[in-house]
Amino acid sequence: MLSLRFLTLAHMNNNDERSRKICTAIGKAVLKLLDGQSNFSQTELAELLDEWSKKENDSYLSGVYSAAAEFIRSGTLP
Protein backbone atom coordinates (compact mmCIF):
# COMPACT_ATOMS: atom_id res chain seq x y z
CA MET A 1 0.00 0.00 0.00
CA LEU A 2 2.76 2.46 0.92
CA SER A 3 4.61 1.95 -2.36
CA LEU A 4 1.50 2.74 -4.42
CA ARG A 5 0.84 5.96 -2.48
CA PHE A 6 4.51 6.94 -2.76
CA LEU A 7 4.47 6.45 -6.53
CA THR A 8 1.21 8.38 -6.84
CA LEU A 9 2.75 11.32 -5.00
CA ALA A 10 5.85 11.22 -7.18
CA HIS A 11 3.90 11.18 -10.44
CA MET A 12 0.95 13.34 -9.45
CA ASN A 13 3.05 16.44 -8.76
CA ASN A 14 6.10 15.67 -10.85
CA ASN A 15 7.11 19.33 -11.23
CA ASP A 16 6.39 20.44 -7.69
CA GLU A 17 9.57 20.99 -5.67
CA ARG A 18 7.83 20.43 -2.35
CA SER A 19 6.45 17.07 -3.52
CA ARG A 20 9.92 15.99 -4.63
CA LYS A 21 11.34 16.98 -1.26
CA ILE A 22 8.60 15.00 0.51
CA CYS A 23 9.41 11.94 -1.65
CA THR A 24 13.10 12.38 -0.83
CA ALA A 25 12.34 12.64 2.90
CA ILE A 26 10.26 9.45 2.77
CA GLY A 27 13.02 7.64 0.86
CA LYS A 28 15.65 8.84 3.35
CA ALA A 29 13.54 7.60 6.27
CA VAL A 30 12.94 4.23 4.58
CA LEU A 31 16.68 3.77 4.04
CA LYS A 32 17.40 4.76 7.67
CA LEU A 33 14.89 2.20 8.96
CA LEU A 34 16.13 -0.54 6.61
CA ASP A 35 19.68 0.06 7.80
CA GLY A 36 18.72 -1.08 11.30
CA GLN A 37 16.05 -3.69 10.60
CA SER A 38 14.56 -5.71 7.78
CA ASN A 39 10.90 -4.82 8.46
CA PHE A 40 9.15 -1.73 9.72
CA SER A 41 5.63 -0.39 9.90
CA GLN A 42 4.12 2.74 8.43
CA THR A 43 3.73 3.99 11.99
CA GLU A 44 7.47 3.66 12.59
CA LEU A 45 8.14 5.49 9.35
CA ALA A 46 5.80 8.36 10.27
CA GLU A 47 7.29 8.55 13.78
CA LEU A 48 10.82 8.85 12.38
CA LEU A 49 9.71 11.65 10.04
CA ASP A 50 7.99 13.41 12.96
CA GLU A 51 11.18 13.08 15.02
CA TRP A 52 13.22 14.64 12.21
CA SER A 53 10.64 17.41 11.88
CA LYS A 54 11.02 18.32 15.56
CA LYS A 55 14.83 18.29 15.38
CA GLU A 56 15.11 20.30 12.15
CA ASN A 57 16.07 23.96 12.61
CA ASP A 58 15.05 24.99 9.10
CA SER A 59 11.31 25.68 9.19
CA TYR A 60 10.83 24.74 5.52
CA LEU A 61 12.50 21.33 5.95
CA SER A 62 10.67 20.80 9.23
CA GLY A 63 7.42 21.31 7.32
CA VAL A 64 8.56 18.88 4.62
CA TYR A 65 9.23 16.16 7.21
CA SER A 66 5.90 16.88 8.90
CA ALA A 67 4.03 16.74 5.57
CA ALA A 68 5.81 13.48 4.71
CA ALA A 69 4.70 11.97 8.03
CA GLU A 70 1.12 13.09 7.41
CA PHE A 71 1.25 11.63 3.91
CA ILE A 72 2.37 8.28 5.33
CA ARG A 73 -0.48 8.33 7.85
CA SER A 74 -3.31 9.49 5.61
CA GLY A 75 -2.22 9.11 2.00
CA THR A 76 -2.88 12.78 1.27
CA LEU A 77 -0.76 15.89 1.48
CA PRO A 78 -1.69 18.45 4.12
Secondary structure as UniProt FT lines:
FT   HELIX           2..12
FT   TURN            13..15
FT   HELIX           17..36
FT   HELIX           42..55
FT   HELIX           59..74
//
